[in-house]
């Protein structure tokens, strides 16, 4: 892959979103400097900050910028003043759902890896999670989140619908991923109860013969939730619908030891979006303590999407160096042994620029600088 020029729409959003996005941009700029690529960043409002400024969680200007970009980097959205007000007519999450639908982002891809040095941070036992490495393919634009919803005189309803087309397009992606991994795909559904789940199972069974090198198994969602904790190493590629994928991928985050480590991408037929799976964490806003690694790893997924595999792997290597050398935020260390959001990002960017680190002056990292010796 030659030298590239890419335009990235940045929707930093709310809470810690701007802080973690800043560090991902720092790392992308380091990749650009080292390999000669040019990344330009178009910052736009989305979420609670957009409601405050314009009354709309996804202003038209923001949506247009996303259509004109090569990729979208999203921080986090959400604010307690909306979370704690069920009567609010305009909510930050409405902007995210509309963005996904408008951009046709039908597949949410979430890798979950148990990093050896962070296994002690997981509440699960070492022998259960060591070596766990899976990737979720969650359908993102259908199902109960997008079905007709409403209230009756004394009740409420949320309809769940899926078409064969919606299921098959993400199933093909999941099968292809399994071919490039360990050759196993698990469909998670509730086919013993739900008609939509029975359709999911039908479609996957129809597609399976086209991928003879992929072994397919099927789990009901309640069993899958239990198996993720009992034996997560059994999973390779997990394919599921919107709500089940939302819940299960968050459950799987405990395997990695911190929500602050898990990246994701949302892909469609045109623009792709990259974001950490954690929320806006308003309690940490402005304190420079949020973990930027999930957002940095989301930037690595963006590089991979651009076809820059060497660059993406270098970012992941740099993150592993930070974890190995315990250059981490306080969610992964005691407060007196931890580093700031900015310091972690600076270390990863410096590692990207300098390649292999043979040694490290930690006192320089405390000043916001890492030095190769």
C-alpha positions in Angstrom: 0.0 0.0 0.0 1.4 3.4 -1.0 1.2 6.8 0.6 -2.4 7.8 1.4 -4.3 11.0 2.0 -7.5 10.5 4.1 -10.1 12.8 5.5 -11.5 11.7 8.9 -14.6 13.2 10.5 -14.1 13.5 14.2 -17.2 13.3 16.4 -15.6 13.6 19.8 -19.0 13.9 21.6 -19.5 14.1 25.3 -17.8 13.4 28.6 -14.4 11.9 28.1 -14.9 11.6 24.3 -12.9 14.7 23.4 -9.9 13.6 25.6 -9.7 10.1 24.2 -10.2 11.2 20.6 -7.3 13.7 21.1 -4.9 10.8 21.9 -6.1 8.7 19.0 -5.5 11.6 16.7 -2.0 12.0 18.2 -1.3 8.4 17.3 -2.7 8.7 13.8 -0.5 11.8 13.2 2.5 9.7 14.4 1.6 7.1 11.9 1.3 9.8 9.2 4.7 11.2 10.1 6.5 7.9 10.1 5.0 6.5 6.9 4.3 9.6 4.9 0.5 9.4 5.0 -1.6 12.6 5.4 -4.7 12.5 7.7 -6.9 15.6 7.9 -9.5 15.9 10.7 -12.9 17.6 10.5 -14.3 18.1 14.0 -18.1 18.2 14.3 -20.7 18.2 17.0 -22.8 15.1 18.0 -24.6 14.0 21.1 -25.5 16.1 24.1 -23.0 18.8 23.1 -24.9 19.1 19.8 -28.3 19.3 21.5 -26.9 22.1 23.7 -25.6 24.0 20.7 -28.2 23.4 18.1 -31.2 21.4 19.6 -30.3 18.4 17.4 -28.1 15.5 18.5 -27.0 15.0 14.9 -26.9 18.3 13.1 -27.2 18.2 9.3 -23.7 19.7 9.0 -22.3 16.8 11.0 -24.0 14.2 8.9 -22.8 15.9 5.7 -19.2 15.9 7.0 -19.5 12.1 7.7 -20.7 11.5 4.1 -17.7 13.5 2.7 -15.1 11.7 4.9 -13.2 8.6 4.3 -13.9 7.4 7.8 -15.5 8.6 11.1 -13.8 8.6 14.5 -16.4 8.8 17.3 -15.6 9.4 21.0 -18.6 8.8 23.2 -22.0 10.3 23.6 -24.3 10.7 26.6 -24.9 13.1 29.5 -26.5 12.5 32.9 -29.1 15.3 32.4 -30.6 13.1 29.6 -29.8 9.7 31.1 -31.7 10.6 34.3 -34.7 12.1 32.5 -36.9 9.5 30.9 -39.3 12.2 29.7 -36.7 13.9 27.5 -38.0 14.2 23.9 -34.5 14.7 22.4 -31.7 12.4 23.5 -28.0 12.0 22.5 -28.6 8.3 21.6 -31.1 9.4 18.9 -28.2 11.0 17.1 -26.1 7.8 17.2 -29.0 5.6 15.9 -29.8 8.1 13.1 -26.1 8.2 12.2 -25.8 4.5 11.9 -29.0 4.3 9.8 -28.0 7.3 7.6 -24.6 5.9 6.8 -25.9 2.3 6.4 -23.6 1.0 9.1 -25.1 -2.4 9.4 -22.2 -4.4 11.0 -20.6 -3.6 14.3 -17.4 -5.5 14.8 -15.9 -5.8 18.3 -12.7 -7.8 19.0 -12.2 -9.0 22.6 -8.7 -10.1 23.6 -7.4 -11.2 27.0 -4.1 -9.4 27.2 -1.8 -11.6 29.4 -0.5 -8.7 31.5 -4.1 -7.5 32.3 -5.6 -10.9 33.3 -5.3 -10.0 37.0 -7.7 -7.1 36.3 -10.5 -9.3 35.2 -12.9 -10.6 37.8 -12.7 -14.0 36.1 -10.2 -16.6 37.0 -6.9 -16.7 35.0 -7.4 -20.3 33.7 -10.8 -19.3 32.3 -9.7 -16.4 30.3 -6.0 -16.8 29.4 -5.8 -17.1 25.6 -9.4 -15.9 25.0 -9.6 -14.1 21.6 -12.9 -13.5 19.9 -14.7 -11.1 17.6 -18.3 -10.1 17.6 -20.3 -9.3 14.5 -23.4 -7.5 15.7 -26.1 -6.4 13.3 -26.6 -2.7 13.8 -29.5 -1.2 11.8 -32.4 -3.7 12.4 -34.1 -5.5 15.2 -35.9 -4.1 18.2 -33.9 -0.9 18.4 -35.3 0.2 15.0 -38.7 -1.4 15.1 -41.9 0.5 15.5 -42.4 1.5 19.1 -45.1 3.2 21.1 -47.5 3.4 24.0 -51.0 2.1 24.5 -53.4 3.3 27.1 -51.8 1.1 29.8 -48.8 -0.5 28.1 -46.0 -0.1 25.6 -44.5 -2.1 22.6 -41.2 -2.4 20.7 -41.4 -4.4 17.5 -38.5 -6.5 16.3 -38.2 -7.2 12.5 -35.5 -8.6 10.3 -35.3 -9.3 6.5 -33.2 -12.0 4.8 -31.1 -9.3 3.2 -30.2 -7.7 6.5 -29.1 -11.0 8.0 -27.2 -12.4 5.0 -25.1 -9.3 4.4 -23.6 -9.4 7.9 -23.5 -13.2 7.9 -21.2 -13.1 4.9 -18.8 -10.7 6.7 -18.7 -13.0 9.7 -18.1 -16.1 7.7 -15.2 -14.4 5.8 -13.7 -13.2 9.1 -13.9 -16.8 10.4 -12.0 -18.0 7.3 -9.2 -15.7 8.2 -9.2 -16.6 11.9 -9.7 -20.1 13.4 -12.5 -21.2 11.2 -15.3 -21.2 13.7 -18.6 -19.2 13.7 -21.2 -19.2 16.5 -24.7 -17.9 15.8 -26.3 -16.6 18.9 -30.1 -16.4 18.8 -33.3 -17.3 20.7 -34.7 -19.6 18.0 -36.7 -21.6 20.5 -38.9 -18.5 21.2 -38.5 -15.8 18.6 -39.6 -15.9 14.9 -36.8 -13.4 13.9 -34.2 -15.8 15.5 -35.6 -18.7 13.5 -35.1 -16.6 10.3 -31.5 -15.8 11.4 -30.8 -19.6 11.9 -32.4 -20.4 8.5 -30.3 -17.9 6.6 -27.0 -18.9 8.3 -27.8 -22.6 7.5 -28.4 -21.7 3.9 -25.1 -19.8 3.6 -23.0 -22.3 5.5 -22.3 -24.6 2.6 -20.6 -21.7 0.7 -18.0 -21.6 3.5 -17.0 -25.3 3.9 -13.9 -24.3 5.8 -15.9 -22.7 8.6 -17.5 -24.8 11.4 -20.8 -23.3 12.5 -22.5 -23.9 15.8 -25.6 -22.4 17.4 -26.3 -21.1 20.9 -29.4 -19.7 22.5 -28.5 -16.2 23.9 -29.1 -17.2 27.6 -26.6 -20.1 27.2 -24.2 -18.0 25.3 -24.2 -15.4 28.1 -23.3 -18.2 30.5 -20.7 -19.8 28.2 -18.9 -16.4 27.8 -18.1 -16.6 31.5 -17.6 -20.4 31.9 -15.4 -20.9 28.8 -14.7 -17.9 26.7 -11.8 -19.6 24.9 -14.4 -21.7 22.9 -15.4 -18.7 20.8 -13.8 -17.4 17.7 -16.4 -15.4 15.6 -19.8 -14.6 17.3 -22.6 -13.5 15.0 -25.8 -12.1 16.4 -28.6 -9.6 16.1 -28.6 -6.0 17.4 -29.8 -6.2 21.0 -28.2 -9.6 21.8 -24.9 -8.3 20.4 -25.1 -5.1 22.4 -25.5 -7.0 25.7 -23.1 -9.9 25.0 -20.2 -7.7 23.8 -20.4 -5.5 26.9 -20.5 -8.7 29.0 -17.4 -9.9 27.2 -15.5 -6.7 28.2 -14.8 -8.2 31.6 -12.5 -10.7 29.9 -10.2 -7.9 28.8 -10.1 -6.4 32.3 -11.4 -3.0 31.3 -14.0 -1.4 29.1 -11.3 1.1 28.3 -9.5 -1.5 26.2 -12.2 -2.5 23.7 -12.4 -0.9 20.2 -15.0 -1.3 17.6 -15.8 -0.6 14.0 -19.2 -0.1 12.3 -19.1 -0.8 8.6 -21.5 -0.5 5.7 -21.3 -0.1 2.0 -19.6 3.4 2.1 -18.2 5.2 5.1 -17.0 3.2 8.1 -17.1 4.5 11.7 -14.7 3.6 14.5 -15.3 4.1 18.2 -14.5 2.7 21.7 -17.3 0.6 23.2 -17.2 2.5 26.5 -19.6 5.3 27.4 -19.0 9.0 28.0 -18.0 8.4 31.7 -19.1 12.0 32.7 -17.5 11.6 36.2 -14.1 11.6 34.7 -14.7 14.5 32.2 -11.8 16.9 32.2 -9.7 15.0 34.8 -7.2 13.5 32.3 -7.7 10.1 33.8 -9.7 8.3 31.1 -8.2 5.3 29.4 -7.5 6.2 25.7 -6.4 2.7 24.6 -9.8 1.6 23.3 -10.0 4.7 21.1 -6.4 4.2 20.0 -7.1 0.6 19.1 -10.2 1.8 17.2 -7.8 4.0 15.2 -5.8 0.9 14.5 -9.0 -0.8 13.1 -9.4 2.4 10.9 -5.9 2.0 9.5 -6.6 -1.7 8.8 -9.8 -0.6 7.0 -7.7 1.7 4.8 -5.5 -1.3 3.9 -2.6 -0.1 6.1 -2.0 -3.4 7.8 1.6 -2.7 8.8 0.6 0.6 10.4 -2.3 -1.0 12.2 -0.1 -3.7 13.6 2.5 -1.1 14.7 -0.2 0.7 16.7 -1.3 -2.5 18.4 2.3 -3.3 19.2 2.8 0.1 20.7 -0.3 -0.4 22.9 1.1 -3.8 24.0 4.3 -2.0 24.9 2.4 0.5 27.0 0.5 -2.4 28.8 3.7 -4.4 29.3 5.6 -1.4 30.7 2.5 -0.5 32.8 2.2 2.9 31.2 -1.6 2.8 31.9 -4.4 5.0 33.4 -5.8 4.5 36.9 -8.4 1.9 35.9 -5.5 -0.5 35.3 -3.2 0.7 38.1 -3.3 2.2 41.5 -3.7 6.0 41.4 -0.1 6.6 42.6 1.3 4.3 39.9 -0.9 5.4 37.1 -0.4 7.8 34.2 -2.7 10.4 32.7 -4.8 10.1 29.5 -2.4 12.4 27.7 0.8 10.6 29.0 -0.5 7.2 27.8 -1.3 8.6 24.3 2.1 10.3 24.1 3.8 7.1 25.0 2.0 5.1 22.4 2.6 7.8 19.7 6.3 7.9 20.7 6.5 4.1 20.4 5.0 4.4 16.9 7.6 6.9 15.9 10.5 5.2 17.5 9.8 1.5 16.8 11.0 -1.0 19.3 11.7 0.4 22.8 14.8 -1.1 24.3 14.4 0.9 27.5 12.4 3.7 29.0 12.9 6.7 31.3 9.7 6.6 33.2 10.3 10.0 34.8 10.1 11.4 31.3 6.8 9.8 30.7 5.6 11.5 33.9 6.4 14.7 32.2 4.4 13.6 29.2 7.3 12.4 27.2 8.7 8.9 26.5 12.4 8.5 25.5 14.1 5.7 23.8 17.5 4.7 25.3 
